[in-house]
Amino acid sequence: MVRPREFNEEQALHAAMELFWEKGYEATSLSDLTAKMGIQRPSLYAAFGDKKELFEAALRKYNQFHASYVRTRLQSVPSVKEALRSFFMGIVAEAYEEVPSRGCFCLNVMVELAPHDAKFEVLTREHQMYLAAIFQETIERGIRSGELGNHVNAKALAQTLVVSMIGLTVLMKSRPDRTFADNAAATIVALLD
């Protein structure tokens, strides 16, 4: 008879995600993981496989959370332009909060692992495409409501907004002058005009 797990897998995976997000794949040791997750190595291996499999599960969990967060942020404001303005200005504002921002976990993986690991290249690219679809839905809503003109190429603009989001998120890791960052975010949103 198989013994039931004596820990909450979802909580353990969330703890691993937080640690990987903070430290990255290479800098996170198995000892770090077992301490943060509150489990022993045999339990980690039994539930999640090796470190790389755990990292993949953590990235997938983050990507689901992040896509849901972006969709909610963009759908919670009736005005498409205001929703996108708030979203991009929020990326800037978050970087200047007292607690240092970790940025985007998926973006961190894109830089650390995707260039030399095909699986993580695919996972990060899939997330980019999913975000582009969310942006495209938002833009199309603006076209239907008349807030955006019929001439707008929703797909191309959505892809441009993903590239802009990635660039702004990377820029914010260095906490540039606030005016510089605010101007960049405002110019991204001006693409809607």
Phi, psi and chi 1 to 4 in degrees:
 res  aa     phi    psi   chi1   chi2   chi3   chi4
   1 MET       -  133.3 -179.8  177.8 -134.5      -
   2 VAL   -78.6  132.5  177.3      -      -      -
   3 ARG   -73.8  138.9  -75.1  178.9   44.4 -160.9
   4 PRO   -68.7  149.8   21.3  -27.3      -      -
   5 ARG   -65.3  140.5  -65.7 -138.0  161.7   91.3
   6 GLU   -98.7   19.1  -63.4  178.0    6.2      -
   7 PHE  -144.5  160.7   64.6   93.1      -      -
   8 ASN   -86.6  112.6 -179.3  -51.2      -      -
   9 GLU   -59.5  -40.9  -97.6 -171.8   66.3      -
  10 GLU   -64.5  -42.1 -165.6   59.0   30.8      -
  11 GLN   -66.9  -39.8  -71.7  175.2  -11.9      -
  12 ALA   -64.8  -42.1      -      -      -      -
  13 LEU   -65.1  -40.2 -179.8   57.6      -      -
  14 HIS   -61.5  -42.7 -175.5   80.6      -      -
  15 ALA   -62.5  -41.6      -      -      -      -
  16 ALA   -63.8  -42.7      -      -      -      -
  17 MET   -59.1  -46.2 -179.6 -169.1   76.5      -
  18 GLU   -59.5  -42.6  -67.9  -73.1  -27.6      -
  19 LEU   -68.8  -46.2 -172.6   60.5      -      -
  20 PHE   -61.3  -39.4  -78.8  131.4      -      -
  21 TRP   -62.6  -39.6 -169.9   -2.1      -      -
  22 GLU   -74.1  -43.8  178.1 -174.3  -29.2      -
  23 LYS  -107.0  -20.1  -64.2  179.3   77.9  170.6
  24 GLY    88.8  173.0      -      -      -      -
  25 TYR   -70.4  -55.2  178.0   76.2      -      -
  26 GLU   -63.5  -39.6  -68.3  -63.2  -27.5      -
  27 ALA   -79.4   -7.5      -      -      -      -
  28 THR   -95.2  118.9  -57.5      -      -      -
  29 SER   -91.5  164.5   69.8      -      -      -
  30 LEU   -62.5  -35.1  -76.7  172.6      -      -
  31 SER   -64.2  -41.4  -63.3      -      -      -
  32 ASP   -57.9  -45.8  -66.2  -25.0      -      -
  33 LEU   -64.7  -48.8  -73.0  164.6      -      -
  34 THR   -63.8  -36.4   55.2      -      -      -
  35 ALA   -66.2  -46.5      -      -      -      -
  36 LYS   -68.2  -38.1 -179.9   81.4  170.8 -180.0
  37 MET   -82.3  -16.2  -63.9  167.3   75.3      -
  38 GLY    71.0   33.3      -      -      -      -
  39 ILE  -135.2  167.1   61.7  175.6      -      -
  40 GLN   -91.7  161.3  -60.3  -61.1  -45.3      -
  41 ARG   -55.4  -45.9  -78.5 -173.1 -168.7 -157.3
  42 PRO   -58.3  -36.4  -25.3   34.7      -      -
  43 SER   -69.5  -37.8  -64.0      -      -      -
  44 LEU   -61.4  -49.4 -175.5  150.6      -      -
  45 TYR   -63.7  -41.2  -67.9  128.9      -      -
  46 ALA   -65.7  -38.4      -      -      -      -
  47 ALA   -86.3  -36.3      -      -      -      -
  48 PHE  -124.6   -8.4  -57.3  105.5      -      -
  49 GLY    85.6 -151.4      -      -      -      -
  50 ASP   -81.9 -177.8   63.7   15.9      -      -
  51 LYS   -58.5  -42.1  178.2 -177.9  167.8 -175.8
  52 LYS   -67.0  -39.3 -163.2  167.8 -161.1  175.7
  53 GLU   -65.8  -38.5  -70.0  170.4  -52.9      -
  54 LEU   -64.2  -42.1  174.5   59.9      -      -
  55 PHE   -61.9  -43.0 -173.0   81.1      -      -
  56 GLU   -61.3  -43.9 -180.0 -177.8  -16.5      -
  57 ALA   -62.8  -39.2      -      -      -      -
  58 ALA   -65.5  -41.1      -      -      -      -
  59 LEU   -65.6  -42.7  177.1   60.6      -      -
  60 ARG   -61.7  -41.3  -72.7 -179.6 -174.5  -82.4
  61 LYS   -61.9  -46.0  178.5  178.5  177.5   61.0
  62 TYR   -61.3  -46.5  172.4   84.0      -      -
  63 ASN   -59.0  -39.9  -74.4   -9.3      -      -
  64 GLN   -64.0  -46.9  -71.2  173.4  -16.4      -
  65 PHE   -60.7  -47.3  159.4   77.7      -      -
  66 HIS   -65.0  -44.3 -173.3 -116.7      -      -
  67 ALA   -62.3  -41.7      -      -      -      -
  68 SER   -63.7  -41.8  176.1      -      -      -
  69 TYR   -61.4  -47.5  168.2   78.1      -      -
  70 VAL   -62.4  -46.6  171.0      -      -      -
  71 ARG   -59.7  -46.1  175.5  171.0  -89.8  125.9
  72 THR   -61.3  -45.5  -60.3      -      -      -
  73 ARG   -58.9  -42.0  -74.5  -80.2  -46.4  -97.4
  74 LEU   -78.4  -26.8  -64.6  177.2      -      -
  75 GLN   -88.9  -15.1  -70.3  178.5  -13.0      -
  76 SER   -79.2   -8.3   65.6      -      -      -
  77 VAL  -118.5  125.2  179.3      -      -      -
  78 PRO   -60.3  -37.8  -20.8   29.3      -      -
  79 SER   -81.1  124.1  163.2      -      -      -
  80 VAL   -63.5  -45.1  167.6      -      -      -
  81 LYS   -62.1  -42.3  -72.4 -178.0 -179.7 -179.6
  82 GLU   -67.6  -38.7 -178.5   54.1   32.0      -
  83 ALA   -61.3  -45.3      -      -      -      -
  84 LEU   -71.2  -37.6  -72.6  163.9      -      -
  85 ARG   -60.5  -47.7 -172.4 -162.7   71.1   70.6
  86 SER   -61.6  -40.3  174.1      -      -      -
  87 PHE   -62.3  -51.5  178.0   78.5      -      -
  88 PHE   -71.2  -37.2  -79.0   96.8      -      -
  89 MET   -67.3  -29.7  -63.6  -53.1  -79.2      -
  90 GLY   -65.2  -35.5      -      -      -      -
  91 ILE   -60.5  -41.8  -67.5  171.8      -      -
  92 VAL   -68.0  -49.9  172.5      -      -      -
  93 ALA   -59.5  -40.2      -      -      -      -
  94 GLU   -59.7  -34.8 -176.0 -179.4  -67.6      -
  95 ALA   -69.0  -20.9      -      -      -      -
  96 TYR  -102.1    5.9  -66.2  100.2      -      -
  97 GLU   -68.7  160.9  -67.9  175.0   -2.6      -
  98 GLU   -60.7  -39.5  -74.2 -174.8   29.0      -
  99 VAL   -79.5  123.7  177.4      -      -      -
 100 PRO   -59.3  138.4  -16.8   25.6      -      -
 101 SER   -78.9  139.2  171.0      -      -      -
 102 ARG   -89.0   -3.0  -63.4  174.7  -72.6 -176.3
 103 GLY    73.6 -150.0      -      -      -      -
 104 CYS  -103.3  123.5  170.8      -      -      -
 105 PHE   -58.5  -44.1  179.5   33.8      -      -
 106 CYS   -62.1  -40.1 -174.4      -      -      -
 107 LEU   -65.3  -39.3  179.9   57.4      -      -
 108 ASN   -59.9  -41.2  -63.2  -14.8      -      -
 109 VAL   -67.4  -37.8  174.3      -      -      -
 110 MET   -57.5  -37.8 -161.0 -177.5  -46.8      -
 111 VAL   -81.7  -43.1  172.2      -      -      -
 112 GLU   -77.9  -45.0 -179.0 -176.5   13.4      -
 113 LEU  -115.2  -33.9  -65.7  176.6      -      -
 114 ALA   -57.0  -35.6      -      -      -      -
 115 PRO   -63.5  -21.4  -24.4   34.6      -      -
 116 HIS  -132.6   15.4   51.4   82.3      -      -
 117 ASP  -139.7  110.6 -171.0  -53.6      -      -
 118 ALA   -59.6  -37.4      -      -      -      -
 119 LYS   -62.6  -43.2  177.8  176.7  -84.8 -170.7
 120 PHE   -78.0  -24.7  -68.3  103.6      -      -
 121 GLU   -62.4  -45.5  175.9 -172.7  -16.4      -
 122 VAL   -66.5  -46.3  169.0      -      -      -
 123 LEU   -61.9  -40.3  -72.8  172.2      -      -
 124 THR   -72.7  -36.7   56.8      -      -      -
 125 ARG   -66.9  -40.9 -173.5  177.7   35.7 -133.2
 126 GLU   -58.8  -40.3  -75.4  174.1   -8.8      -
 127 HIS   -66.1  -40.3 -171.7   56.7      -      -
 128 GLN   -59.3  -43.5  -65.8  162.8   34.8      -
 129 MET   -67.6  -36.3  -65.3  -58.5  100.6      -
 130 TYR   -66.7  -42.0 -166.1   68.5      -      -
 131 LEU   -63.5  -38.7  -67.2  174.7      -      -
 132 ALA   -61.3  -38.9      -      -      -      -
 133 ALA   -64.6  -38.8      -      -      -      -
 134 ILE   -65.0  -45.1  -66.0  169.9      -      -
 135 PHE   -61.8  -42.1  -78.5  128.0      -      -
 136 GLN   -62.1  -42.8 -175.1  172.3  -20.7      -
 137 GLU   -57.4  -42.2  -70.6  169.5    9.2      -
 138 THR   -65.3  -45.8  -56.8      -      -      -
 139 ILE   -63.1  -42.9  -66.3  162.1      -      -
 140 GLU   -63.3  -33.9  -71.9  169.7  -11.5      -
 141 ARG   -62.4  -41.5  177.7  168.6   52.3   98.6
 142 GLY   -65.9  -35.3      -      -      -      -
 143 ILE   -67.7  -45.3  -66.5  169.0      -      -
 144 ARG   -61.8  -37.5  -77.5 -169.4  -53.5  -85.1
 145 SER   -79.1  -12.4   72.6      -      -      -
 146 GLY    89.3   -0.8      -      -      -      -
 147 GLU   -68.8  -33.3 -172.2  176.9   -1.7      -
 148 LEU  -113.9  149.1  -58.5  176.1      -      -
 149 GLY   -72.3  154.8      -      -      -      -
 150 ASN   -65.2  -18.4  -73.4  -29.7      -      -
 151 HIS   -74.8  -11.9   67.2  -78.7      -      -
 152 VAL   -69.2  129.1  172.2      -      -      -
 153 ASN   -86.7   97.5 -179.5  -28.6      -      -
 154 ALA   -59.5  -42.0      -      -      -      -
 155 LYS   -66.2  -48.3 -176.8  175.4 -177.2  176.5
 156 ALA   -64.3  -42.0      -      -      -      -
 157 LEU   -65.2  -40.5 -179.0   55.1      -      -
 158 ALA   -61.3  -43.3      -      -      -      -
 159 GLN   -64.6  -38.7  -68.3  168.9  -15.8      -
 160 THR   -64.2  -38.6  -59.2      -      -      -
 161 LEU   -66.5  -35.0  -68.7  177.0      -      -
 162 VAL   -65.1  -46.5  170.0      -      -      -
 163 VAL   -60.1  -41.7  171.1      -      -      -
 164 SER   -65.3  -41.1  -61.3      -      -      -
 165 MET   -61.8  -44.2  179.4 -169.3   73.9      -
 166 ILE   -62.8  -47.5  -69.1  168.6      -      -
 167 GLY   -61.6  -44.0      -      -      -      -
 168 LEU   -65.3  -40.5 -172.7   59.3      -      -
 169 THR   -63.1  -42.5  -57.6      -      -      -
 170 VAL   -64.9  -45.2  170.3      -      -      -
 171 LEU   -55.8  -41.4  175.3   73.2      -      -
 172 MET   -68.0  -17.7  -63.5  -41.8  -60.0      -
 173 LYS   -62.0  -26.3  -75.5 -176.1  165.5  -77.1
 174 SER   -96.1    4.2   68.1      -      -      -
 175 ARG    44.0   66.1  -66.5  178.2   69.7  148.2
 176 PRO   -67.0  174.9   29.2  -36.2      -      -
 177 ASP   -50.9  134.3  176.5   75.7      -      -
 178 ARG   -59.4  -39.5 -178.5   68.1 -173.0 -104.7
 179 THR   -63.1  -41.2  -57.0      -      -      -
 180 PHE   -57.4  -48.9 -178.2   91.9      -      -
 181 ALA   -67.7  -42.5      -      -      -      -
 182 ASP   -62.0  -41.7  -75.7  -21.5      -      -
 183 ASN   -63.1  -40.6  -72.4  -20.8      -      -
 184 ALA   -63.0  -46.0      -      -      -      -
 185 ALA   -63.4  -42.2      -      -      -      -
 186 ALA   -63.5  -37.3      -      -      -      -
 187 THR   -70.2  -36.8  -58.1      -      -      -
 188 ILE   -58.7  -47.6  -68.6  166.8      -      -
 189 VAL   -66.2  -30.6  176.2      -      -      -
 190 ALA   -64.3  -16.2      -      -      -      -
 191 LEU   -60.1  -21.5  -65.4  171.0      -      -
 192 LEU   -74.0  -18.8  -61.4  169.0      -      -
 193 ASP   -80.8      -  -66.1  -30.3      -      -
